[in-house]
């Protein structure tokens, strides 16, 4: 009996899947190395060794390291988005502040090394600059959702100023200073943000706080 050969389309699909899997492993290798070496960008040889492929395999899928960086950012942003809708968005004021801060702290904890590498090495890349902007905008959009009742109590100009202040307060480097320079634990760093946001945000249920 002759072995049944696979249709040509199945073979092509199989090669495509293997190529995509290789691409994924290269991206994951880059992220792992970027986190370890931050802010230095890993070389193609280092990435290839970590991924278990040749340097040629990298450049068959990415025209240069900058393109690989962009793919790594997109992958990381997708992972953050996969966290789903904000936890506790329908809770009371305190619940929403705590939920937002702890989620943001977890994101910063994971994102910090790669973020530093991107900031230092963004150069004049419009692709990387655009993605850094996307990351910041997503933080702001999340706060608009989590703190909608409090923000609604402010005039438009003050609302925008409040969002700018909160985004700066909860920036990745702000988290890094608390964790590295001041040696705060994860919970203590969260507490700093929780208490500060609690003081900054208006409280529509407290008439004394609004005067």
N, C-alpha and C positions, 0 to 999 in steps of 0.2 A: 504494500500500500504506500502511496505517496503522501507525505505530510501535506496537509492543507496550508497553503501560503496565505498570509494576511493580505487583505486588499491594500492597494497603494495608499488610499486615504488613511487607513488605520496606521500604516507605517509612518506617514507624515505627521499624524496626530501624536504618535508616540514620541517621535523626535522632538516635536514642538513642546510636549510636556516635559521631556528630559531637559530641554534647553531652558525652559522657564524655571524648572527646579534648580538648575545650575545657577541661573541668574539670581534666584532667591537666596541661595547659599552664599553667593558672593556678596550680596547686600548685607546679609547677616554677619558675615565675616568682617566687612568694613565697619559696621556699627560696633561690633565687639572690640575691634582694634582701636577705633576712634575713641571709645570710652576709656580704654586702658592708656592710650598715648596722649590724650587730650592735653594741650590743644594741637599737638603735631598731627599732621595728616599722614596716615600710614601709606607706605609705598605699594606699588602694584605687586612687587615680589612678596611683601609681607602679607598682603591680602590673599594672594594666590596660595601661599603656604598655609594660612589659617583655613581657607575654604577647601583646600585639598585639590586644587585645580592648577593649571598652568597659567602663566601671565597671559599667554595668547588667548586662553578661554575668557579672561576678563575683557580684553579689548575686542573680542568677537561680539561681545554683548554691550559694551559701553565704549564710546569713541575716545573717552579720556576719563581721568579720575574725577574731574569736576562733574561729569554726567553721572558717575557713580554716587557722588555726594548728593546730588539732587534726588536720585532714586532712593537713597537712604533716608533723606528728609521726608519724602512722600510716604515711605513705608512707616516711619515713626509717627507721622501725623495721622495715618490711617489707624495705627494701633491706639493712639490716644482717642480718636473718634469712636473707636470700637468700645470704649468704656460705656457708651450708651448715654441716655439722658441723665441729666444731673440728679444725683441721689438726694432725696429729701426736699425737692423743689416745691412741694406742696405743704411743707411743715411750717412751724412757727418761725419767728425771726431767729431765735437762738439756734434752732435745729438747722436752718438753712445756712447760717454762717459757719457752724461747725462742719457741716457736710461739705460745703464748698472748700473750706480751708484744708480739710484732710485729703480731699481728692486732689486739690492743687498741690499739696505737699508731696503726695505720692508721685504725681507727674513730674515735679521738679527733681525729686530724688532720682528718678529714672532717666530724666532728660538732660540733667546738668552737664555731664561730660561731653555728650554729643553737641549740645547747644554751644558750649564754649569753643569747641573745635570749629563750628560753623561761623560763629561771630568773628573769631580771629582770622579765619581763612576765607571769608566770603569775597574779599577783593572787590572787583568790579562786576561780579556775576549778577546779572539782573534776575536770573532764575533763583539763586539762593536768597537774594534780598527779598524777592517776592514771597518766598516761602516763610522767611522769618516774620514778614508782615502778616501772613496768614495765621501763623502760630499766635501772634499777639492779638490779632482780631478775634480769634476763637476764644481766648481767655476773656476778652471784654464782652463778647456775646454771651458767654456762659454766666458772667456776673449780672448782665442785664436780665437774664432769665431768673437767676437765683434771688436777686434782690429787687425784683420788679416793684413790690409794694412800697419799699423805702424810696426807691428812685422816683417813683411816680409822685411822691410828695414834694419833689424839688422842681423849680423852674428849669426850663430846657438848658440854659447856660450852666447853671449850677449842677445839673444832672451830668452834663458832659465833663465838667471839672471833677466831679466825684469819681466818675469812671476812670479818668486819667490817673487820679491819685491812687485808686484801688489797684489799677493795673501796675503802676510803679511799685506800690507796696508789695504786691505778690509776684514780682518779677523773679525769674530764675536766680539771678545774682543776689537778690535780697535773701532768698532761701539759702544760697551758698554761704553768705556772710554769717547767718545765724548758725548754720551747721558746722562751718569750718573755722571761722574767726572767733566766734563766741562759744564754740563747742557745745551748742545746745543739742539735746536729744530730739528725736523726731517729734515727740509729744510736746516738749517745751517750746520748740520752734512753732508748732501749730498754735499753741496757746498765745504766743506773742501776736500772731496774725489775728486770731479770734478776738482777742481783747481790743486790738487796735481798730479792726473793722467795726466792732461793736460800738466803739466811741465815735467813729467817723460817720457811720450811716445814720440818717435820721430815723426816729422811731415814731411812726404815725400814731401808735397806740399810747404814746406818752406825751400829753400836751405840754408838759414842762420842758421836755427835750426839744420841742419844736419852736420854742419861743426864744 
